[in-house]
Amino acid sequence: VIDETAQTWDHSLQAFIDLGIEHISIYRMEIYKNTLLYAAGYTGPGVGGIPTNEEELEMWLRGVEKLEGAGYTQTTGHSFVKRTEDDHIQRNTLWGGAGELLGMGVSSYSYMNDTVFQNTSDWGTYVGKVSNGETPVARGLRLNSRQKMARELILGLKLLRLDRPAFRQRYGLDVL
């Protein structure tokens, strides 16, 4: 976040904790070249009030400490939940096993028949296509064997669990 400081970060986290938010996701803010923020001079870490990589890492570690201290459990690389039984059970089960998933809605992501695809991110286009009985899929890619292996590895890391023996049996490769 632009102009984020250790104090504003702590204040924001405490507000979430005090509100009893069940699921908190923390993502890094990235400024892309085709955005108004970039055009306004916010070109990267340490420029224009954007925390440096070191400041961001310190805030992240402080956030993990604060959330875990308040009883949250980290369930993915970016997600913390109050009650693990309420965490995206279907998503974690499917993604953890690299299974098939059909996403519904604007910009939703799906994986079926070794193909990843994503619906349009424009609401009007999505509604129009669905209303006309057309597919709202905007892009897709059929994965080759190397891409399938990479997908499973990344999802396993993201969910903080990877079945190494199953991965080794499937791909003939030990990730360590």
N, C-alpha and C positions, 0 to 999 in steps of 0.2 A: 504494500500500500504506500502511496506517495506520502511523504512526511511522517511515516510511522516511526515512532521512537520506542525504546524499551518501556517507557511509562504508558504510552497510549496502547501498546500491545498488551501489557499487563491489565490495563483497565478493560480492554475489549474482552480478553479471556475471562476476567472475573465477572463481567456482565453476563456472558454466556453461562458460566457456572451458576451464578445466582439465579438465572432464569430457569435453570434445570433443563437446558437443552439436551435432548437425548443423543443426538448425533452431531458431531462437529467435524467438518472437513477443512483442512488447511492446505491451500495451494499457493505456490509461488506466483507472484504477479509478474507477467512478462509483457514487455512493450514491443509490439511488432511495428515494423517500418511503415506499414500502410495504415496506421492509426492516427487519430488526432493527437493523442498524447505524445507520440513520437514527433509529429510535426511541431508540437509546442515546445520541443526541446528536451523531453524526458526520454533520453536515448539509451539508457541502461543503468546498471548498478552504480551507485555513487554519483549520479548526475541528476540534478533537479529535484532532490528530495527523495530519490529512490535509494533504499538501503543498499550498502555494499554487500557483496557475497558473504563477507565475514559477519557483518551486522545481522544479515538475514539468518545465517546459521545460528548465531547466538539467540536470536528471537525464537527460532524453531526449537532449539534445545530447551529454552526456558518454557516454551509452550508445552512441550512434552512433559516436563517436570511438573508444571502447574496442573495440567489436566490429569495426569496420573495421580498426583497428590489429592485431587478432588474426587477420586474414585472412577475416573474414566479408564477404559482399556483401549489401547491402540490395536485396531483390527486390520488395517492396511497401512501402506506407507504414508497415507495422508488422513486417515479417518480414526476418530475416537468415539467410543460409545459408552453410555452410562451402564447399559445392560447388554451384555454380549448376545443374549438370546433374542434381542430385538434387532440385531444388526442384519443387514440384507442377506437373510439366510439363503434364499433362492440364488441370488447373484453369487454369493461366495461358494455355494455348492457347485453351481454350473461353471463359473469361471475357474474355480480351484481345480476342477477336473477338465478344464478346457472344453466343456460340453457346448452343445448348441444353445443359442439364445436368440429369441425374436423380440426385438425392441419395438415398442409401439409409441408413436408420438413424434413431434417435431424434433428433428436432429438426432433421433434415437439410433443407437448402434446395434447391429445384429451380427450373428455368426451362425451360418448354416451351410452344410455341405461343403465345408472347407473354404467358404467364401465369407469375407467381411463386407458389410454394406451399411450405409448410413442414409437415413431419410433426409430430405431437404430441411434446411434450417430456417426457411422462410415460412411463416405461419400461413399467409394467404395462399401460397403455392401448395402447401401441405393440405389445407382444407379443400382447395379446389380439386386436387388430384383424388383425394379420398372420396369426396362427394361425387366425382365422375366415375368411380370404380377403377381408377388408375392407381398404379403403384406410386408411392411418394419417394421411392428410393432415388437418391441423387447421385450416388457413387458407390462403386463396389470393386472388390479385387479378389480373384480366386488365388488362394495361397498355394505356393509350392511347398515341398517338404521342408526346406530350410526355414521358410516363413512360419509354417505351422509350429516347428520346434521353437523358434524365437518367441512366438505368441504364447505358447505354453509356459516357457521360462519366465517371461516378463510378468504374466498374470500370477504365476506362483510367487514371484518375488514381491509383487504388489500386495498380495494377500498375506504376506509374511509366512508362507508355507509352500514347500515344494516337495513332492514325493520323489526323492532322488532315485530310489530303486525302480519305481514305475517309469520315470523319465529315462533312466539308463536302459531299461528293457525296451521301451518304445523307440528310442533314437540311437541306441548303441553308444551313448556318450554320457560320461559322468561330468556334471557341471562344475565339480570342484577338481 
